[in-house]
């Protein structure tokens, strides 16, 4: 699948780390480093603009290493980039640790997964089919 991309950063294009990776790392595009204090959030620019085909979205997700080691995650996980969006990809990061975290230009800040999706057309009815589960949710099954 080919996707058009404009790169206004000085960073390399997103790429898969391994042959079977689902996500590509996105990098911060900063003129000066940004310090995230504990519980502080910031919109971090990437310098990337994409044109996705109809029926696809890009999902922005945390990097597991940053989350585990530094407490840095994507606030609106997963962030969604729609096929008709043409603006710069920005990433909302939050520092959930108790220490300051400095984001440097070119740092890998999240990963992006391109995924297909369906467009729903609602079928308004008065009653839904019954199932064994019914309306049970939020731990209703009692199974661990």
KELUMBA-892541 format. One record per residue (C-alpha): z negated, x negated, y negated; residue number from 0; residue in one letter. Coordinates in steps of 0.2 Angstrom, whole numbers, plus 5000, padded with zeros to 4 digits. Each point is the difference from the previous one (the first is absolute). Layout:
<<Z X Y> NUM 'a'> ...
//
This chain:
<<5000 5000 5000> 0 'x'> <<5004 4993 4983> 1 'x'> <<4990 5005 4984> 2 'x'> <<5005 4995 4983> 3 'x'> <<4987 4990 4991> 4 'x'> <<4998 4992 4982> 5 'x'> <<4988 4985 4999> 6 'x'> <<4994 4997 4982> 7 'x'> <<4987 4988 5007> 8 'x'> <<5001 4982 5004> 9 'x'> <<4993 5004 5018> 10 'x'> <<5011 5001 5015> 11 'x'> <<5005 5016 5007> 12 'x'> <<4989 5010 5012> 13 'x'> <<5003 4994 5018> 14 'x'> <<4993 5004 5017> 15 'x'> <<4988 4986 5006> 16 'x'> <<5005 5002 5018> 17 'x'> <<5015 5008 5009> 18 'x'> <<4989 5016 5005> 19 'x'> <<4991 5002 4984> 20 'x'> <<5000 5017 4992> 21 'x'> <<4994 4995 4983> 22 'x'> <<5007 4988 4987> 23 'x'> <<4988 4991 4988> 24 'x'> <<5001 5004 4982> 25 'x'> <<4995 4987 4987> 26 'x'> <<4992 5001 4983> 27 'x'> <<5011 4997 4985> 28 'x'> <<4988 4994 4986> 29 'x'> <<5001 4990 4985> 30 'x'> <<4982 4996 5001> 31 'x'> <<4987 5002 5014> 32 'x'> <<4991 5016 5001> 33 'x'> <<4981 5001 5004> 34 'x'> <<4994 5015 5010> 35 'x'> <<4981 5002 4998> 36 'x'> <<4991 5010 5014> 37 'x'> <<5005 5018 5000> 38 'x'> <<5014 4997 4987> 39 'x'> <<5018 5005 5003> 40 'x'> <<5016 4995 4992> 41 'x'> <<5018 5004 5001> 42 'x'> <<5009 4984 5005> 43 'x'> <<5018 4998 4997> 44 'x'> <<5012 4993 5013> 45 'x'> <<5016 4998 4989> 46 'x'> <<5010 5009 5014> 47 'x'> <<5010 5016 4998> 48 'x'> <<5008 5008 5016> 49 'x'> <<5013 5014 5004> 50 'x'> <<4995 5008 5016> 51 'x'> <<5013 5011 5009> 52 'x'> <<4996 5019 5001> 53 'x'> <<4988 5004 5014> 54 'x'> <<4990 4984 4998> 55 'x'> <<4984 4995 4991> 56 'x'> <<4991 4983 4998> 57 'x'> <<4982 5000 5004> 58 'x'> <<4989 4987 4991> 59 'x'> <<4985 4995 5011> 60 'x'> <<4986 4988 4999> 61 'x'> <<5001 4983 5008> 62 'x'> <<4987 4999 5014> 63 'x'> <<4995 4982 4996> 64 'x'> <<4997 5004 4982> 65 'x'> <<4990 5015 5005> 66 'x'> <<4989 4991 5013> 67 'x'> <<4998 4984 4991> 68 'x'> <<4999 5005 4982> 69 'x'> <<4997 5018 4999> 70 'x'> <<5016 5003 4991> 71 'x'> <<5010 5016 5005> 72 'x'> <<5013 5012 4993> 73 'x'> <<4991 5015 4992> 74 'x'> <<5013 5014 5004> 75 'x'> <<5003 4994 5017> 76 'x'> <<5014 5003 5005> 77 'x'> <<5008 5000 4983> 78 'x'> <<5017 5009 5001> 79 'x'> <<5016 4994 4992> 80 'x'> <<5013 5014 5000> 81 'x'> <<5018 4998 5003> 82 'x'> <<5004 5006 4982> 83 'x'> <<4988 4988 4991> 84 'x'> <<5008 4986 4991> 85 'x'> <<4985 4993 4990> 86 'x'> <<4991 4983 5004> 87 'x'> <<4990 5000 5016> 88 'x'> <<4982 4999 4994> 89 'x'> <<4985 4998 5012> 90 'x'> <<4983 5008 4996> 91 'x'> <<4987 4987 5007> 92 'x'> <<4981 5002 5000> 93 'x'> <<4987 4988 5003> 94 'x'> <<4987 5007 5013> 95 'x'> <<4991 4984 5001> 96 'x'> <<4985 4994 4990> 97 'x'> <<5009 4984 4993> 98 'x'> <<5014 4998 4987> 99 'x'> <<5017 4998 5008> 100 'x'> <<5014 4991 4990> 101 'x'> <<5018 5006 5003> 102 'x'> <<5012 4986 4997> 103 'x'> <<5019 5001 4997> 104 'x'> <<5010 5000 5016> 105 'x'> <<4984 5005 5010> 106 'x'> <<5004 5012 5015> 107 'x'> <<4990 5016 4995> 108 'x'> <<5006 5013 5012> 109 'x'> <<5013 5005 5013> 110 'x'> <<5014 5012 4998> 111 'x'> <<5007 5010 5015> 112 'x'> <<5017 5010 4999> 113 'x'> <<4999 5016 5010> 114 'x'> <<5011 5016 5002> 115 'x'> <<4992 5017 4996> 116 'x'> <<5005 5018 5002> 117 'x'> <<5002 5013 4986> 118 'x'> <<4991 5016 5005> 119 'x'> <<5006 5017 4997> 120 'x'> <<4985 5012 5001> 121 'x'> <<5001 5015 5012> 122 'x'> <<4988 5013 4993> 123 'x'> <<4992 5010 5013> 124 'x'> <<4985 5011 5002> 125 'x'> <<4992 4992 5016> 126 'x'> <<5001 4983 5009> 127 'x'> <<5002 4998 5019> 128 'x'> <<4983 4998 5008> 129 'x'> <<4995 4983 5008> 130 'x'> <<4986 4994 5011> 131 'x'> <<4993 4991 4985> 132 'x'> <<5002 5014 4987> 133 'x'> <<4992 4996 4983> 134 'x'> <<4988 4987 5007> 135 'x'> <<5001 4984 4990> 136 'x'> <<4989 4986 4993> 137 'x'> <<4992 4995 5016> 138 'x'> <<5000 5017 5007> 139 'x'> <<5006 4994 5018> 140 'x'> <<4983 4991 5002> 141 'x'> <<5009 4986 5008> 142 'x'> <<4996 4982 4995> 143 'x'> 
//
